[in-house]
């Protein structure tokens, strides 16, 4: 993405990243693209996560959790609770989910002060 940032307008790069999130199956591509969109346009990233929630399994949950943790809206608390109650996370995904939930809760606490 760093090389693309040198030659593309930010809106073009966001469009490219949105396309990659919608069409790519590679976790590293999805991660980089969604992280970029989240940094530049959180609303659009939140829209993208809705489609990712329909994917089977839990491999995309940490990516979704990262967006929700950044936005920290109270409405995403249910996502985290349901994820931990109903889903099984293996290995590093467990750590990632706990990390993003901690970030989310910390932001919730900060906004209520």
C-alpha positions in Angstrom: 0.0 0.0 0.0 2.9 2.4 0.6 3.9 2.3 -3.0 0.3 2.8 -4.1 0.0 5.8 -1.8 2.8 7.4 -3.8 1.0 7.1 -7.1 -2.8 7.0 -6.4 -5.1 9.7 -5.1 -6.4 8.7 -1.6 -10.0 8.3 -2.9 -8.7 6.0 -5.7 -6.7 3.9 -3.1 -9.8 3.6 -0.9 -11.8 2.4 -3.9 -9.1 -0.2 -4.7 -9.1 -1.3 -1.0 -12.9 -1.6 -0.9 -12.8 -3.7 -4.0 -10.1 -6.0 -2.5 -12.1 -6.4 0.7 -15.2 -7.4 -1.4 -13.4 -9.7 -3.8 -10.2 -11.1 -2.2 -10.0 -14.2 -0.1 -6.4 -13.7 1.1 -6.3 -12.8 4.8 -3.2 -10.6 4.4 -4.9 -8.6 1.6 -8.1 -8.3 3.5 -6.3 -7.2 6.6 -4.2 -4.5 4.8 -7.1 -3.2 2.7 -9.6 -3.1 5.6 -7.1 -1.4 7.9 -6.5 1.3 5.3 -10.2 1.9 4.7 -10.7 2.0 8.5 -8.0 4.6 8.9 -9.3 6.8 6.1 -13.1 6.3 6.2 -14.5 4.4 9.3 -18.1 4.6 8.0 -17.2 2.8 4.8 -15.2 0.2 6.8 -18.2 -0.4 9.0 -20.4 -0.9 5.9 -17.8 -3.5 4.6 -17.9 -5.4 7.8 -21.6 -6.2 7.4 -20.8 -8.2 4.3 -17.9 -9.9 6.1 -20.2 -11.1 8.9 -22.1 -13.3 6.4 -18.9 -15.3 5.6 -19.0 -18.8 7.2 -16.7 -19.6 10.1 -14.8 -17.2 12.3 -11.6 -16.4 10.4 -12.8 -12.8 9.6 -14.1 -12.0 13.1 -10.8 -10.5 14.3 -10.8 -8.2 11.2 -14.4 -7.1 12.0 -13.5 -6.8 15.7 -10.6 -4.4 14.8 -13.0 -2.1 13.0 -15.5 -2.2 15.8 -12.8 -1.6 18.4 -11.7 1.5 16.5 -15.3 2.9 16.2 -16.2 1.8 19.7 -19.9 2.4 19.3 -22.0 0.9 22.1 -24.0 -1.1 19.5 -21.0 -3.4 18.9 -20.9 -4.7 22.4 -23.3 -7.4 21.4 -21.0 -8.5 18.6 -18.2 -9.2 21.1 -20.4 -10.9 23.7 -22.1 -13.1 21.1 -18.7 -13.9 19.5 -17.3 -15.2 22.7 -20.4 -17.1 23.7 -21.2 -18.7 20.4 -18.0 -19.0 18.4 -14.8 -21.0 18.9 -11.6 -19.1 18.2 -8.4 -21.1 17.8 -4.8 -20.0 18.4 -3.9 -16.4 17.7 -7.5 -15.5 16.8 -8.3 -15.9 20.5 -5.6 -13.4 21.4 -6.7 -11.0 18.7 -10.3 -11.1 19.7 -9.4 -10.5 23.4 -7.1 -7.6 22.4 -9.8 -5.9 20.3 -12.4 -6.4 23.0 -10.0 -4.8 25.5 -9.4 -1.8 23.1 -13.2 -1.5 22.6 -13.9 -1.5 26.3 -11.1 1.0 27.0 -12.6 3.4 24.5 -16.0 2.9 26.0 -14.7 3.7 29.4 -12.9 6.8 28.1 -16.0 8.1 26.3 -18.1 7.8 29.4 -15.9 10.0 31.5 
